[in-house]
Amino acid sequence: MWNGWGMDTTKLGRTQREVSVVGQGCWQFGGDWGDVSDATAMRVLHTAADSGITFFDTADVYGDGHSEELVGRFLKERNDPAIVVATKMGRRADPHEPQEFTATNLRAWNDRSRRLLGVDTLDLVQLHCPPTPVYSNDEVFDVLDEMVEEGRMKAYGVSVETVDEAMTSLQRPNLATIQIILNIFRRKPLEEVLPAAKAAGVGIIARVPLASGLLSGKFTKDTTFAATDHRTFNRHGESFDQGETFSGVPFEEGIEAAREVAALARDGVSPAQLALRWVIDQPGVSAVIPGASHPDQAKSNAVAGSMLPLTTKQLTALEEIYDRRIRQFVHTRW
């Protein structure tokens, strides 16, 4: 389907909400991508919506809640019932261990997000890459079911680091969505996760679609990032899972592979748009959530939602680049 802007739309898994296939990731508004001012963040959010984007993804730990606050302000200013906001909870657990995922903590995290976003009922809440045993904990998912019944949230999903975590989560009958890293440099979810999720009616939210900017084709080996940017401080998994930064691909190797990917973009299509369209074209994907640090990026990302699918020649070339340059670093790890 498409909406009035030409943007393709899909059903967001078991939420049954219609959303744009290109969403807007909001991690960068929390400060882990360098400095994005509040004024710029608000312009990005409104530009995304003006460009046909109706799905926005944030989390309670992005800037210790500041991203949620900004999205909440945007919701109030926009006042558009078509907008769907997904947030996440669980990374506030201290220590970040399975026993912290109690009914009391889950409800407290939920209350905080509802307050910061300024809503009574959250559209979608995702467990935010919790410790692996949590995905197998019946009590946690029983509480999530209760929270839906209580009207705290309309639906819940999970955000995962690995294919195994995704497959475990798919056993949950009320799971609405799975958020997972999926991009030209992270293809393993195509083998089992996407087909199984599609068969179950569970939506796939694809994060890190540009491999932390590598697939924009704009970086060189000499590119540096701010000290507060995770692309500086988490290259080897110092602060959280290494796969969240450059998709776990060594930076120098990623630069070379990304140069080959960029060469496949044609007819005014940017490398980033090509990379986003690749994700959109994968069967079972509900939405892809690139970040944007300025309005022009948001507008450019949105264009991918109305592009034609990639050609067979492009798809074959992209798979060959992955097999030759990237597979050895990531395929067996996540």
Salt bridges, closest charged atoms under 4 A:
ASP8 OD2 - ARG277 NH1 3.42
GLU18 OE1 - LYS11 NZ 3.43
ASP38 OD1 - HIS66 NE2 2.72
ASP50 OD1 - ARG78 NH2 2.59
ASP57 OD2 - LYS88 NZ 2.59
ASP64 OD1 - ARG92 NH1 2.83
ASP64 OD1 - ARG112 NH2 3.31
GLU69 OE1 - HIS66 ND1 3.20
GLU77 OE1 - HIS46 NE2 2.74
ASP111 OD1 - ARG114 NH2 2.59
ASP111 OD1 - ARG152 NH1 2.51
ASP123 OD1 - ARG17 NH1 3.46
ASP123 OD1 - LYS154 NZ 3.31
ASP138 OD1 - ARG172 NH1 2.84
GLU146 OE1 - ARG107 NH2 3.11
GLU150 OE2 - ARG107 NH2 2.64
GLU150 OE1 - ARG152 NE 2.93
GLU161 OE1 - ARG207 NH2 3.47
GLU191 OE2 - HIS331 NE2 2.77
ASP229 OD2 - ARG231 NH2 2.88
GLU244 OE2 - ARG207 NH2 2.58
GLU253 OE2 - ARG325 NH1 2.75
GLU256 OE2 - LYS221 NZ 3.48
GLU256 OE1 - ARG259 NH1 2.82
GLU260 OE1 - ARG324 NH2 2.52
GLU260 OE2 - ARG325 NE 2.63
ASP281 OD1 - ARG277 NE 2.94
GLU320 OE2 - ARG324 NE 2.62
ASP323 OD1 - ARG327 NE 3.01
